[in-house]
Amino acid sequence: MKNERNELLIQLRPIIKSSKTLDNTNQFEAFQNNTLRPIIKFQHDLSILLLKSYLNNNKFELGNSTTEKISDFISTALKKDKQLNLQVIHTITGFLTTEEFEYYTQNKKETHKRITQICTERYLTNLEQLY
């Protein structure tokens, strides 16, 4: 069952041509490009819904806010609201294979930081999807 799950998870991931791993790429950067980025891209729609729900629950008015104000709110929320941060992280880590999860558990702090950074970038470049 473990191998079947791992194979299915890998098959679900989109291929990101711009995320190349070179021979001299360090181990964590390779993990980020080969594992995290494809999962984050795959989970994009769900991640956007999660953020929309957060904005709604916090009564943040998108229509009355500037792009800068929205960007600042999102960036701050992902850094300071532990519940939101962990929801985003768990949305991604739930799609790791068992081997990747083992690597993740040994590198949690760095992985969390990278997931948060990448997701923040995606949110800020896709603000129109929040309306």
PyRosetta script that sets phi, psi and omega in degrees:
from pyrosetta import init, pose_from_sequence

init()
pose = pose_from_sequence("MKNERNELLIQLRPIIKSSKTLDNTNQFEAFQNNTLRPIIKFQHDLSILLLKSYLNNNKFELGNSTTEKISDFISTALKKDKQLNLQVIHTITGFLTTEEFEYYTQNKKETHKRITQICTERYLTNLEQLY")
pose.set_psi(1, -38.8)
pose.set_omega(1, -178.8)
pose.set_phi(2, -59.9)
pose.set_psi(2, -46.5)
pose.set_omega(2, -179.0)
pose.set_phi(3, -65.3)
pose.set_psi(3, -37.7)
pose.set_omega(3, 179.2)
pose.set_phi(4, -64.2)
pose.set_psi(4, -44.3)
pose.set_omega(4, 178.0)
pose.set_phi(5, -61.3)
pose.set_psi(5, -47.3)
pose.set_omega(5, -179.3)
pose.set_phi(6, -59.4)
pose.set_psi(6, -44.5)
pose.set_omega(6, -180.0)
pose.set_phi(7, -63.6)
pose.set_psi(7, -43.1)
pose.set_omega(7, 178.8)
pose.set_phi(8, -63.3)
pose.set_psi(8, -41.9)
pose.set_omega(8, 179.3)
pose.set_phi(9, -62.0)
pose.set_psi(9, -42.8)
pose.set_omega(9, -179.8)
pose.set_phi(10, -67.2)
pose.set_psi(10, -37.9)
pose.set_omega(10, 179.1)
pose.set_phi(11, -65.4)
pose.set_psi(11, -30.0)
pose.set_omega(11, -179.5)
pose.set_phi(12, -70.5)
pose.set_psi(12, -25.3)
pose.set_omega(12, -172.9)
pose.set_phi(13, -72.6)
pose.set_psi(13, 134.2)
pose.set_omega(13, 174.8)
pose.set_phi(14, -72.5)
pose.set_psi(14, 154.6)
pose.set_omega(14, 175.7)
pose.set_phi(15, -89.2)
pose.set_psi(15, 130.3)
pose.set_omega(15, 179.1)
pose.set_phi(16, -111.8)
pose.set_psi(16, 103.2)
pose.set_omega(16, -175.4)
pose.set_phi(17, -64.7)
pose.set_psi(17, -31.3)
pose.set_omega(17, -178.0)
pose.set_phi(18, -76.6)
pose.set_psi(18, -12.8)
pose.set_omega(18, 178.9)
pose.set_phi(19, -94.4)
pose.set_psi(19, 79.9)
pose.set_omega(19, -178.9)
pose.set_phi(20, -93.4)
pose.set_psi(20, 144.7)
pose.set_omega(20, 176.2)
pose.set_phi(21, -112.7)
pose.set_psi(21, 118.4)
pose.set_omega(21, 179.9)
pose.set_phi(22, -92.5)
pose.set_psi(22, 168.5)
pose.set_omega(22, -179.7)
pose.set_phi(23, -60.3)
pose.set_psi(23, -32.5)
pose.set_omega(23, -178.0)
pose.set_phi(24, -92.8)
pose.set_psi(24, 9.8)
pose.set_omega(24, 179.0)
pose.set_phi(25, -71.8)
pose.set_psi(25, 133.2)
pose.set_omega(25, 179.8)
pose.set_phi(26, -70.1)
pose.set_psi(26, 164.1)
pose.set_omega(26, -173.2)
pose.set_phi(27, -59.6)
pose.set_psi(27, -42.0)
pose.set_omega(27, -177.2)
pose.set_phi(28, -72.2)
pose.set_psi(28, -37.5)
pose.set_omega(28, 177.4)
pose.set_phi(29, -63.6)
pose.set_psi(29, -37.7)
pose.set_omega(29, 176.3)
pose.set_phi(30, -63.4)
pose.set_psi(30, -42.5)
pose.set_omega(30, 177.4)
pose.set_phi(31, -61.3)
pose.set_psi(31, -42.9)
pose.set_omega(31, 179.1)
pose.set_phi(32, -61.7)
pose.set_psi(32, -48.6)
pose.set_omega(32, -175.1)
pose.set_phi(33, -75.0)
pose.set_psi(33, -37.2)
pose.set_omega(33, -176.2)
pose.set_phi(34, -88.7)
pose.set_psi(34, -22.7)
pose.set_omega(34, -174.7)
pose.set_phi(35, -118.4)
pose.set_psi(35, -60.6)
pose.set_omega(35, -172.8)
pose.set_phi(36, -65.3)
pose.set_psi(36, -49.7)
pose.set_omega(36, -176.9)
pose.set_phi(37, -59.7)
pose.set_psi(37, -46.2)
pose.set_omega(37, 177.3)
pose.set_phi(38, -62.4)
pose.set_psi(38, -38.8)
pose.set_omega(38, 178.8)
pose.set_phi(39, -66.5)
pose.set_psi(39, -43.2)
pose.set_omega(39, 179.9)
pose.set_phi(40, -62.5)
pose.set_psi(40, -40.3)
pose.set_omega(40, 177.4)
pose.set_phi(41, -64.9)
pose.set_psi(41, -43.5)
pose.set_omega(41, 179.0)
pose.set_phi(42, -61.0)
pose.set_psi(42, -38.2)
pose.set_omega(42, -176.3)
pose.set_phi(43, -90.5)
pose.set_psi(43, 7.9)
pose.set_omega(43, -174.3)
pose.set_phi(44, -53.4)
pose.set_psi(44, -51.7)
pose.set_omega(44, -177.1)
pose.set_phi(45, -59.8)
pose.set_psi(45, -43.3)
pose.set_omega(45, 178.7)
pose.set_phi(46, -66.3)
pose.set_psi(46, -39.9)
pose.set_omega(46, 179.1)
pose.set_phi(47, -63.1)
pose.set_psi(47, -40.3)
pose.set_omega(47, 176.7)
pose.set_phi(48, -63.5)
pose.set_psi(48, -43.2)
pose.set_omega(48, 177.4)
pose.set_phi(49, -61.9)
pose.set_psi(49, -38.5)
pose.set_omega(49, 178.0)
pose.set_phi(50, -61.7)
pose.set_psi(50, -45.5)
pose.set_omega(50, 179.4)
pose.set_phi(51, -68.0)
pose.set_psi(51, -40.1)
pose.set_omega(51, 176.9)
pose.set_phi(52, -58.8)
pose.set_psi(52, -44.2)
pose.set_omega(52, 179.0)
pose.set_phi(53, -62.0)
pose.set_psi(53, -42.5)
pose.set_omega(53, 178.9)
pose.set_phi(54, -61.7)
pose.set_psi(54, -46.1)
pose.set_omega(54, 179.6)
pose.set_phi(55, -61.4)
pose.set_psi(55, -43.1)
pose.set_omega(55, 179.0)
pose.set_phi(56, -63.9)
pose.set_psi(56, -46.2)
pose.set_omega(56, -179.3)
pose.set_phi(57, -64.3)
pose.set_psi(57, -28.1)
pose.set_omega(57, 178.6)
pose.set_phi(58, -95.9)
pose.set_psi(58, 10.1)
pose.set_omega(58, 176.6)
pose.set_phi(59, 52.2)
pose.set_psi(59, 41.3)
pose.set_omega(59, 177.3)
pose.set_phi(60, -85.6)
pose.set_psi(60, 120.5)
pose.set_omega(60, -177.1)
pose.set_phi(61, -85.0)
pose.set_psi(61, 102.2)
pose.set_omega(61, 179.3)
pose.set_phi(62, -66.2)
pose.set_psi(62, -43.4)
pose.set_omega(62, -174.8)
pose.set_phi(63, -62.9)
pose.set_psi(63, -27.9)
pose.set_omega(63, -177.6)
pose.set_phi(64, -99.0)
pose.set_psi(64, 9.1)
pose.set_omega(64, -174.1)
pose.set_phi(65, -115.4)
pose.set_psi(65, 148.8)
pose.set_omega(65, 174.8)
pose.set_phi(66, -77.4)
pose.set_psi(66, 162.1)
pose.set_omega(66, 177.1)
pose.set_phi(67, -58.3)
pose.set_psi(67, -39.6)
pose.set_omega(67, 179.9)
pose.set_phi(68, -63.5)
pose.set_psi(68, -43.2)
pose.set_omega(68, -180.0)
pose.set_phi(69, -65.5)
pose.set_psi(69, -41.0)
pose.set_omega(69, 177.9)
pose.set_phi(70, -63.7)
pose.set_psi(70, -46.8)
pose.set_omega(70, -179.9)
pose.set_phi(71, -59.6)
pose.set_psi(71, -45.1)
pose.set_omega(71, 179.4)
pose.set_phi(72, -62.8)
pose.set_psi(72, -42.5)
pose.set_omega(72, -179.0)
pose.set_phi(73, -62.6)
pose.set_psi(73, -46.2)
pose.set_omega(73, -178.8)
pose.set_phi(74, -64.1)
pose.set_psi(74, -48.4)
pose.set_omega(74, -179.5)
pose.set_phi(75, -59.1)
pose.set_psi(75, -45.1)
pose.set_omega(75, 179.9)
pose.set_phi(76, -66.4)
pose.set_psi(76, -43.0)
pose.set_omega(76, -178.9)
pose.set_phi(77, -60.8)
pose.set_psi(77, -43.4)
pose.set_omega(77, -179.1)
pose.set_phi(78, -67.5)
pose.set_psi(78, -27.0)
pose.set_omega(78, 178.9)
pose.set_phi(79, -83.8)
pose.set_psi(79, -39.3)
pose.set_omega(79, -169.7)
pose.set_phi(80, -101.6)
pose.set_psi(80, -25.5)
pose.set_omega(80, -179.0)
pose.set_phi(81, -93.0)
pose.set_psi(81, 99.7)
pose.set_omega(81, -175.5)
pose.set_phi(82, -60.4)
pose.set_psi(82, -37.1)
pose.set_omega(82, -179.6)
pose.set_phi(83, -63.8)
pose.set_psi(83, -46.8)
pose.set_omega(83, 177.3)
pose.set_phi(84, -62.0)
pose.set_psi(84, -46.3)
pose.set_omega(84, -179.0)
pose.set_phi(85, -57.6)
pose.set_psi(85, -45.8)
pose.set_omega(85, -179.4)
pose.set_phi(86, -69.8)
pose.set_psi(86, -33.7)
pose.set_omega(86, 175.9)
pose.set_phi(87, -61.6)
pose.set_psi(87, -44.9)
pose.set_omega(87, 178.7)
pose.set_phi(88, -62.4)
pose.set_psi(88, -47.4)
pose.set_omega(88, -178.9)
pose.set_phi(89, -61.2)
pose.set_psi(89, -44.5)
pose.set_omega(89, -178.1)
pose.set_phi(90, -69.6)
pose.set_psi(90, -27.7)
pose.set_omega(90, 175.2)
pose.set_phi(91, -62.2)
pose.set_psi(91, -31.1)
pose.set_omega(91, -178.7)
pose.set_phi(92, -89.7)
pose.set_psi(92, -48.8)
pose.set_omega(92, -174.4)
pose.set_phi(93, -67.3)
pose.set_psi(93, -20.8)
pose.set_omega(93, 176.4)
pose.set_phi(94, -65.5)
pose.set_psi(94, -13.9)
pose.set_omega(94, -179.5)
pose.set_phi(95, -105.8)
pose.set_psi(95, 14.5)
pose.set_omega(95, 175.1)
pose.set_phi(96, -80.4)
pose.set_psi(96, 146.2)
pose.set_omega(96, 172.0)
pose.set_phi(97, -72.1)
pose.set_psi(97, 170.7)
pose.set_omega(97, -179.1)
pose.set_phi(98, -62.8)
pose.set_psi(98, -39.6)
pose.set_omega(98, 178.5)
pose.set_phi(99, -66.6)
pose.set_psi(99, -42.4)
pose.set_omega(99, 178.4)
pose.set_phi(100, -64.7)
pose.set_psi(100, -36.7)
pose.set_omega(100, 179.2)
pose.set_phi(101, -65.4)
pose.set_psi(101, -37.9)
pose.set_omega(101, 176.6)
pose.set_phi(102, -61.9)
pose.set_psi(102, -43.4)
pose.set_omega(102, 176.8)
pose.set_phi(103, -62.7)
pose.set_psi(103, -44.1)
pose.set_omega(103, 178.9)
pose.set_phi(104, -57.7)
pose.set_psi(104, -45.8)
pose.set_omega(104, -177.7)
pose.set_phi(105, -63.5)
pose.set_psi(105, -26.1)
pose.set_omega(105, 177.8)
pose.set_phi(106, -84.6)
pose.set_psi(106, -13.8)
pose.set_omega(106, -175.8)
pose.set_phi(107, -134.0)
pose.set_psi(107, 38.9)
pose.set_omega(107, -173.6)
pose.set_phi(108, -57.7)
pose.set_psi(108, -48.8)
pose.set_omega(108, -174.3)
pose.set_phi(109, -59.7)
pose.set_psi(109, -49.0)
pose.set_omega(109, -179.4)
pose.set_phi(110, -66.9)
pose.set_psi(110, -39.1)
pose.set_omega(110, 179.6)
pose.set_phi(111, -64.5)
pose.set_psi(111, -45.0)
pose.set_omega(111, 178.6)
pose.set_phi(112, -59.2)
pose.set_psi(112, -44.0)
pose.set_omega(112, 179.9)
pose.set_phi(113, -60.5)
pose.set_psi(113, -46.0)
pose.set_omega(113, -178.7)
pose.set_phi(114, -66.5)
pose.set_psi(114, -43.3)
pose.set_omega(114, 179.7)
pose.set_phi(115, -60.4)
pose.set_psi(115, -46.4)
pose.set_omega(115, -179.5)
pose.set_phi(116, -61.8)
pose.set_psi(116, -43.2)
pose.set_omega(116, 179.6)
pose.set_phi(117, -63.2)
pose.set_psi(117, -47.5)
pose.set_omega(117, -177.8)
pose.set_phi(118, -65.2)
pose.set_psi(118, -45.0)
pose.set_omega(118, -180.0)
pose.set_phi(119, -64.6)
pose.set_psi(119, -40.1)
pose.set_omega(119, 177.1)
pose.set_phi(120, -59.1)
pose.set_psi(120, -46.4)
pose.set_omega(120, 177.5)
pose.set_phi(121, -57.6)
pose.set_psi(121, -44.9)
pose.set_omega(121, -179.1)
pose.set_phi(122, -64.1)
pose.set_psi(122, -42.6)
pose.set_omega(122, 178.6)
pose.set_phi(123, -60.8)
pose.set_psi(123, -46.1)
pose.set_omega(123, -175.0)
pose.set_phi(124, -70.1)
pose.set_psi(124, -27.3)
pose.set_omega(124, 177.6)
pose.set_phi(125, -89.3)
pose.set_psi(125, -4.6)
pose.set_omega(125, 179.8)
pose.set_phi(126, -127.5)
pose.set_psi(126, 36.4)
pose.set_omega(126, -177.4)
pose.set_phi(127, -56.7)
pose.set_psi(127, -33.5)
pose.set_omega(127, -177.6)
pose.set_phi(128, -61.6)
pose.set_psi(128, -23.2)
pose.set_omega(128, 179.9)
pose.set_phi(129, -76.5)
pose.set_psi(129, -9.8)
pose.set_omega(129, -179.3)
pose.set_phi(130, -84.3)
pose.set_psi(130, -14.8)
pose.set_omega(130, -177.7)
pose.set_phi(131, -82.1)
pose.dump_pdb("model.pdb")
